[in-house]
Amino acid sequence: MEHVPALDEDLKKTLGPATAKVLAEHLGLHTALDLLHHYPRRYAERGELTSLADLADQLDEHVTVVAQVADARLLTYQGGRGGGKRLEVTITDGSGRLQLVFFGSGVHKPHKDLLPGSRAMFAGKVSRFNHKLQLAHPAYEPLGKDADDTGGADAAAAFAGRLIPIYPACKQLESWKIAKCVDAVLPGVREAVDPLPAALREGRGLVPLTEALLKVHRPTTKADVEDARQRLKWDEAFVLQVALARRRHADSQLPAVPRRPRPGGLLDAFDAKLPFTLTEGQRTVSKEIFDDLATDHPMHRLLQGEVGSGKTMVALRAMLAVVDAGGQAAMLAPTEVLAQQHHRSITEMMGELAEGGLLGGSDQGTKVTLLTGSMGAPARRRALLDLVTGEAGIVIGTHALIEDKVQFHDLGLVVVDEQHRFGVEQRDALRSKGKQPPHLLVMTATPIPRTVAMTVFGDLETSVLDQLPAGRSPIATHVVPAKDKPHFLARAWERVREEVENGHQAYVVCPRIGDGEDEPKKKKAAEEDGDKRPPLAVLEIADQLARGPLAGLGVEVLHGRMDPADKDAVMRRFTAGEVKVLVATTVIEVGVNVPNSTVMVIMDADRFGVSQLHQLRGRVGRGSAPGLCLLVSEMHEASPARARLAAVAATLDGFELSRIDLEQRREGDVLGQAQSGVRSSLRMLAVIEDEEVIAQAREEATRVVAEDPELAHLPGLRTALDTLLDTEREEYLEKG
């Protein structure tokens, strides 16, 4: 009787140590089950050839193509010791052509196998030689000339179906060898435990797991592939949503102190002195937050919305409500520049209400304290004392707030700004500072599509702000093609000068600092990119502008490696209007609020992501004068990078741009670098395209967990969940 591999068995037993080692090291596959979940990337139809024209986008990538040999030439060349042989084979898909080259003793076998008219699968790295695409020394597997020709008996047996699976492969192991490995473990598929509750599977018309795995690896028709994909997408979406639903359920069981603002207290006093009315959206979202704060379970809410939609105002009112109720509120910011900026803008918004306990302060006021890692010892001691005595109702800080020695008198609310820079781990460290778990409000800088929110922040309830406050001006955005039209760049600097002469201020953003520390890394990256020059740097550009087109305008620099006191001093001078042009890195990306700045020039704009450009652009047009954003790029007009810039210039809708951004990035990046667990568990599911599946899976998961939080009646689901939450992947849910 044949050996049927157990699904959790190490691949060494089934495939031998050498193959198992390659699968483990290069593809992260350790067990038979891992291999069964290594799905084909696509399927080649027997008799159908791969489009070779598409390879231009895959330079330096490892590809697998099915093609026909057009001609083969064996050349002898002089050189080295006694010359050598070179075999050039041209393959075609019927329209495009691609050259294959083999050298030295490696020419004999392909010369015999690859006869004009024959077909094969080829695998190798796409490179460019003499302006032509080629594969050097590709591996290949001959296929019979026609579907019914048994010329390549071996190959025909391995690919008996009309559809040939093409697996994500690596240089050490080609797709067709992976297919043979899959064949070795496929008999074990009968042992697979089905995670979906039977009622759900039948209700949704999904095929059983065993059938889905057989159909995804060895389909006979395209309908088989479709059945398998639908089913396997559901597994991924559902198991992940169950994990998140269980976390939400566990959180909802925790106790918390209800925090209700008292009438005539700090919040009312603050609202009374606001010089403007809140938008409808701000009022609605504030109500959702206040309702959560009033319950005896901790709030877990995500506040997301358009750049400049007034999220800080909503967060501040929540903080004041908690201070009113006798608690303290902490705001965690990702950088010192941002923490200082929040501290400055919140104390300005609150006026004398931020001077509780000080001479001239309001009796309803409280103290607003800043705590960052670079503060001097005396200031730090004073801040820590304010926190532990409860003197400070509001504290704003960086990661320094999470340190062990920071103690609160009564922490009632944690506001995390810019979630994607903080893991759930830091969030939890700060939450553990409360006597009981404090309420939690997470703010994102740029909007994110709903299903991404459900996946990345699936353990939070979501509130969305989509209106801009009255008095905000529209921002005009233009692409400046510096290489094709240098006079456009000259005009851009004239525009900056005009704005400054009209009493306004400007930002110039560069991708690099240029202080020597970032040189080797960036230069090396530039060389690898085949770029002739490293990205433009703050220090060089500032120098050129101050001596050239912006001479005499008061140009200063700001970047992350400056001394914190210097950074703060520059920001203060810029806010006060003394500095007219600020040349900076992306440290100004979030939360920097200088209503008088009306123009931003982003150098090498193609080196930033779409959401990041939208975020940067949100720094201008914050006052009554219209904003202008100029995206400078040397990229060719037809390049994908220019298409991205055109998309940013075409719309101010952050939700639309976040979708474009995500569609252009790989799924793993969507879920964030830290979320490797989720990334490795999403093989079939595409967060943007499979919106419906994710939304439905979330509903089903919430229902299942409400009925059976421990999943006692669903052993298959429990097993799948344990696999997902396996050691390293546990980190995703626990740490983010």
ABEGO torsion letter per residue (X at the ends): XBBBBBAABBAAAAAEAAAAAAAAAAAGBABAAAAAABBBABBBBBGBBBBAAAAAAABGBBBBBBBBBABBBBBBBBEEBGEBBBBBBBBBAGABBBBBBBBEAAAAAAAAABBBGBBBBBBBBBBBBGGBBBBBGBBBBBBBABAABAABAAAAAABABABBBBBBBBAABBAAAAAAAAAAAAAAAAABBBABBAAAAAAAGBBBAAAAAAAAABBABAAAAAAAAAAAAAAAAAAAAAAAAAAAAAAAABBBBBBBBBBGBAAAAAAAABABBBBAAAAAAAAAAAAAAABABBBBBBBBEBBGAGAAAAAAAAAAAAAAAGBBBBBBBABAAAAAAAAAAAAAAAEAAAABGBBGBBAABBBBBBBBAABBAAAAAAAAAAAAAGABABBBBBAAAABAABBBABBABBBBBGAAABBAAAAAAAAAABABBBBBBBBBABBBBAAAAAAAAAABBBBBBABBBBGBBBBBBBBBBAAABAAAAAAAAAAAAAAAAAGBBBBBBBABAGAGAAAAAAAAAAAAAGBABBBBBAAAAAAAAAABAABGAGBBBBBAABBAAAAAAAAAAAAAGABABBBBBAAAABGBBBAABABBBBBGAAABBAAAAAAAAAABGABABBBBBBBBBABBAABAAAAAAAAAAABABAAAAAAAAAAABBAAAAAEAABAAAAAABAABBAAAAAAAAAAAAAAAAAAAAABAAGAABAAAAAAAAAAABAAAAAAAAAX
